[in-house]
Amino acid sequence: MNATYVLTLSCQDKPGIVHAVSGFLLEQGGNIEEAAQYNDHGTGLFFMRVQFVCQRLAPADLERAVQLFAREHAMQAGLHPLHQPMPTVIFVSQQGHCLNDLLFRWKSGLLPLDIRAIISNHRDFYQLAASYNVPFHHLPVTPETKAQVEARQLEIVQQERAELVVLARYMQILSDDLCRQLAGKAINIHHSFLPSFKGAKPYYQAHDRGVKLIGATAHYVTADLDEGPIIEQDVARVDHSMDVDDLTAIGRDTESQVLARAVKWHSEHRVLLNGHRTVVFK
């Protein structure tokens, strides 16, 4: 038996944690291939990600050993088989650049995902979903049906056993209850003009103000709109010669790249929550 795993953990910082973790893995017959750690001096917390190969134990036995070790050391720990792509559901509305990019990267073997469903409040991308052989669920949303639609969305996520939900330009505000249900496993993407340029046509507003930087932010979804823990951001320079269409195209490219990186790091278990922030072991 030979399987590669990722162990993620967090706890109060104290001497000897790395020694304890490496010794524990050695006792289980594990061979460490990659390790990264971070000490947050502001909070006193310690974070670690270890990739290792274990030849001795069955997955269930290794999981039990990890949880016992975590309890002994007052840690929050997770064990993740690396060979299993992450079950994923994507939400989208009528802007398909991020959806198209994720589907292409997935089919190209660049993202360790298992995209099991696409949910949309519009029909625009049902053919795109079909071309990738992904089930497409059209769930139109009105103020009167929002609660029922969200119940159905959550039902699909649970039926597909999704460990990740990606809001790939899904232009509906999730309820506080759904945000809580998806806490820590839903990633959103938006342009970086917030909070300066809110509402419709943000690129028109940015062009009118003559901005010189545009960008994108990928973050975990919380009940605080667009204020969840940030995973990744990027910017691109623009200038006076570019019109609104140019800015929009550059912005969409940036959004696609930022979201893809955030999804990749999450699916490789490289992102650990640190309160309102994240620790990203790239």
C-alpha positions as CSV (number, residue, x, y, z in Angstrom):
1,M,0.0,0.0,0.0
2,N,1.4,3.4,-1.0
3,A,-0.6,6.6,-0.9
4,T,0.3,10.3,-0.7
5,Y,-1.5,12.5,1.8
6,V,-1.6,16.0,3.0
7,L,-1.7,16.8,6.7
8,T,-2.9,20.3,7.7
9,L,-2.9,21.5,11.2
10,S,-3.1,24.6,13.5
11,C,-2.7,25.1,17.2
12,Q,-1.2,27.4,19.8
13,D,2.5,27.8,19.1
14,K,4.9,26.1,21.4
15,P,8.4,24.5,21.2
16,G,8.6,21.0,19.7
17,I,5.6,21.0,17.4
18,V,7.6,20.3,14.2
19,H,9.6,17.6,16.0
20,A,6.3,16.0,17.3
21,V,4.7,16.0,13.8
22,S,7.7,14.5,12.0
23,G,8.2,11.9,14.8
24,F,4.5,11.0,14.6
25,L,4.6,10.5,10.8
26,L,7.8,8.4,11.2
27,E,6.0,6.2,13.7
28,Q,3.2,5.6,11.1
29,G,5.7,4.7,8.4
30,G,5.4,8.1,6.6
31,N,8.0,9.7,4.5
32,I,7.8,13.5,4.3
33,E,8.0,14.9,0.7
34,E,7.1,18.6,1.3
35,A,6.6,20.7,4.5
36,A,5.7,24.3,5.2
37,Q,5.0,26.1,8.4
38,Y,4.0,29.6,9.7
39,N,4.1,31.1,13.2
40,D,1.6,34.0,13.6
41,H,3.3,36.1,16.3
42,G,0.3,38.4,16.4
43,T,-2.1,35.6,17.6
44,G,0.3,33.0,18.8
45,L,-1.0,30.4,16.4
46,F,1.1,27.8,14.5
47,F,0.1,26.5,11.1
48,M,1.6,23.6,9.1
49,R,1.1,21.7,5.9
50,V,2.9,18.4,5.4
51,Q,2.8,16.2,2.2
52,F,3.9,12.6,2.9
53,V,3.8,9.1,1.6
54,C,2.6,6.3,3.9
55,Q,3.1,2.7,2.9
56,R,2.1,1.0,6.1
57,L,-1.4,2.0,7.2
58,A,-4.8,1.8,5.6
59,P,-6.4,5.3,5.1
60,A,-9.0,4.7,7.9
61,D,-6.3,3.6,10.4
62,L,-4.1,6.6,9.5
63,E,-7.1,8.9,10.0
64,R,-7.7,7.5,13.4
65,A,-4.1,7.9,14.3
66,V,-4.0,11.5,13.1
67,Q,-7.1,12.5,15.1
68,L,-5.7,10.9,18.3
69,F,-2.4,12.8,17.8
70,A,-4.3,16.0,17.2
71,R,-6.3,15.6,20.4
72,E,-3.2,14.9,22.4
73,H,-1.6,18.1,21.2
74,A,-4.8,20.3,21.1
75,M,-4.6,20.7,17.4
76,Q,-7.1,21.2,14.6
77,A,-6.0,18.7,12.0
78,G,-7.1,17.4,8.6
79,L,-5.9,14.4,6.6
80,H,-6.4,14.6,2.9
81,P,-5.6,11.8,0.3
82,L,-3.8,13.7,-2.5
83,H,-4.8,11.3,-5.2
84,Q,-8.5,12.2,-4.9
85,P,-9.7,15.2,-6.9
86,M,-11.9,17.5,-5.0
87,P,-15.6,17.2,-5.7
88,T,-16.8,20.6,-6.9
89,V,-20.0,22.5,-7.8
90,I,-19.8,25.8,-9.8
91,F,-22.4,28.6,-9.6
92,V,-22.5,31.0,-12.5
93,S,-24.8,33.7,-14.0
94,Q,-24.3,35.3,-17.4
95,Q,-20.6,36.1,-17.4
96,G,-18.8,32.9,-18.4
97,H,-15.1,33.8,-18.5
98,C,-14.3,32.3,-15.2
99,L,-16.5,29.2,-15.8
100,N,-14.9,28.6,-19.2
101,D,-11.4,29.0,-17.8
102,L,-12.0,26.6,-14.9
103,L,-13.6,23.9,-17.1
104,F,-10.7,24.1,-19.6
105,R,-8.0,24.0,-16.8
106,W,-9.9,21.0,-15.2
107,K,-10.1,19.0,-18.4
108,S,-6.4,19.9,-19.2
109,G,-5.4,18.3,-15.9
110,L,-4.3,21.6,-14.4
111,L,-6.8,21.6,-11.5
112,P,-7.2,18.6,-9.2
113,L,-11.0,18.9,-9.3
114,D,-14.0,16.6,-9.9
115,I,-16.6,19.1,-11.3
116,R,-19.9,17.4,-10.6
117,A,-22.4,20.1,-11.4
118,I,-23.0,23.6,-12.7
119,I,-25.8,25.7,-11.2
120,S,-27.0,28.9,-12.8
121,N,-29.9,31.3,-12.6
122,H,-29.8,31.6,-16.4
123,R,-29.6,29.2,-19.3
124,D,-26.7,30.8,-21.1
125,F,-24.1,28.1,-20.4
126,Y,-26.0,24.8,-20.6
127,Q,-24.3,24.0,-23.9
128,L,-20.9,24.7,-22.5
129,A,-21.7,22.4,-19.6
130,A,-22.9,19.7,-22.0
131,S,-19.7,20.0,-24.0
132,Y,-17.8,19.0,-20.9
133,N,-20.4,16.4,-19.9
134,V,-21.2,18.2,-16.6
135,P,-24.8,18.3,-15.4
136,F,-26.4,21.7,-15.6
137,H,-29.1,22.9,-13.2
138,H,-31.1,26.0,-14.2
139,L,-32.5,27.5,-11.1
140,P,-33.9,31.0,-11.8
141,V,-34.1,33.3,-8.8
142,T,-36.7,35.8,-7.8
143,P,-37.2,37.5,-4.4
144,E,-40.2,35.2,-3.8
145,T,-38.4,32.0,-4.7
146,K,-34.9,32.7,-3.2
147,A,-35.3,30.5,-0.2
148,Q,-36.6,27.6,-2.2
149,V,-33.8,28.0,-4.8
150,E,-31.1,28.1,-2.1
151,A,-32.6,25.0,-0.5
152,R,-32.3,23.2,-3.9
153,Q,-28.8,24.5,-4.4
154,L,-27.7,23.2,-1.1
155,E,-29.4,19.9,-1.8
156,I,-27.4,19.5,-5.1
157,V,-24.2,20.4,-3.3
158,Q,-24.9,17.8,-0.6
159,Q,-26.0,15.1,-3.2
160,E,-22.8,15.6,-5.1
161,R,-20.8,15.5,-1.9
162,A,-19.1,18.7,-3.0
163,E,-16.1,19.8,-0.9
164,L,-15.8,23.0,-2.8
165,V,-18.4,25.5,-4.3
166,V,-17.0,28.1,-6.7
167,L,-19.0,31.3,-7.4
168,A,-17.7,31.9,-10.9
169,R,-19.3,35.3,-11.3
170,Y,-22.6,34.2,-9.8
171,M,-24.5,37.5,-9.5
172,Q,-26.8,36.6,-6.6
173,I,-26.2,37.5,-3.0
174,L,-26.3,34.3,-0.9
175,S,-28.3,34.3,2.3
176,D,-26.6,34.3,5.7
177,D,-27.9,30.8,6.3
178,L,-26.4,29.4,3.0
179,C,-23.1,31.2,3.7
180,R,-22.9,29.5,7.1
181,Q,-23.7,26.1,5.4
182,L,-20.9,26.6,3.0
183,A,-18.4,28.2,5.4
184,G,-14.8,27.4,4.5
185,K,-15.6,25.7,1.3
186,A,-17.1,28.4,-1.0
187,I,-14.9,30.7,-3.0
188,N,-16.0,33.9,-4.7
189,I,-14.3,36.2,-7.3
190,H,-15.0,39.8,-7.9
191,H,-13.3,42.8,-9.4
192,S,-11.0,44.9,-7.1
193,F,-12.9,48.2,-7.5
194,L,-14.9,47.5,-4.4
195,P,-15.9,49.4,-2.4
196,S,-15.1,52.4,-4.6
197,F,-17.2,51.5,-7.6
198,K,-20.3,49.6,-6.5
199,G,-23.3,48.5,-8.4
200,A,-23.8,48.2,-12.2
201,K,-21.1,48.8,-14.8
202,P,-18.0,49.1,-12.5
203,Y,-15.7,49.3,-15.5
204,Y,-17.5,52.3,-16.8
205,Q,-17.2,54.0,-13.5
206,A,-13.5,53.1,-13.3
207,H,-12.9,54.4,-16.9
208,D,-14.7,57.6,-16.1
209,R,-12.4,58.1,-13.1
210,G,-9.3,57.3,-15.1
211,V,-8.0,54.5,-12.9
212,K,-4.5,53.1,-13.6
213,L,-4.8,49.8,-11.8
214,I,-7.6,47.1,-12.1
215,G,-7.6,43.8,-10.5
216,A,-9.5,40.9,-8.9
217,T,-9.9,39.3,-5.4
218,A,-10.7,35.7,-4.6
219,H,-12.0,35.1,-1.1
220,Y,-14.0,32.7,1.0
221,V,-17.7,33.4,1.1
222,T,-19.1,34.8,4.4
223,A,-22.3,36.5,5.5
224,D,-20.3,39.8,5.3
225,L,-20.7,40.6,1.6
226,D,-17.4,40.5,-0.3
227,E,-15.5,40.7,3.0
228,G,-14.5,37.0,3.5
229,P,-10.9,35.9,4.1
230,I,-8.9,36.7,1.0
231,I,-7.1,33.9,-0.7
232,E,-5.5,35.6,-3.7
233,Q,-5.4,39.0,-5.5
234,D,-3.7,40.5,-8.5
235,V,-3.7,43.7,-10.5
236,A,-2.9,44.9,-14.0
237,R,-1.9,48.3,-15.2
238,V,-4.0,50.3,-17.6
239,D,-3.7,53.7,-19.1
240,H,-5.6,56.5,-20.8
241,S,-5.5,54.9,-24.3
242,M,-7.7,52.0,-23.2
243,D,-11.5,52.2,-23.6
244,V,-14.1,50.5,-21.4
245,D,-14.0,47.3,-23.5
246,D,-10.2,47.1,-23.0
247,L,-10.6,47.5,-19.3
248,T,-13.3,44.9,-19.1
249,A,-11.2,42.4,-21.1
250,I,-8.2,42.9,-18.9
251,G,-10.3,42.7,-15.8
252,R,-11.9,39.4,-16.9
253,D,-8.6,37.9,-17.7
254,T,-7.3,38.9,-14.2
255,E,-10.4,37.5,-12.5
256,S,-10.0,34.2,-14.3
257,Q,-6.4,33.8,-13.3
258,V,-6.9,34.9,-9.7
259,L,-9.8,32.5,-9.3
260,A,-7.9,29.6,-10.9
261,R,-5.0,30.1,-8.5
262,A,-7.3,30.3,-5.4
263,V,-9.2,27.2,-6.5
264,K,-6.0,25.3,-7.2
265,W,-4.5,26.1,-3.8
266,H,-7.7,25.3,-2.0
267,S,-8.0,21.9,-3.8
268,E,-4.4,21.1,-2.9
269,H,-5.1,21.9,0.7
270,R,-2.7,24.8,0.8
271,V,-5.1,27.3,2.4
272,L,-5.7,27.4,6.1
273,L,-8.1,29.8,7.8
274,N,-6.5,32.2,10.3
275,G,-9.5,34.1,11.7
276,H,-10.4,36.8,9.1
277,R,-7.3,36.0,7.1
278,T,-5.7,33.0,5.4
279,V,-2.4,31.3,5.5
280,V,-1.5,30.1,1.9
281,F,1.3,27.6,1.6
282,K,2.1,28.0,-2.1
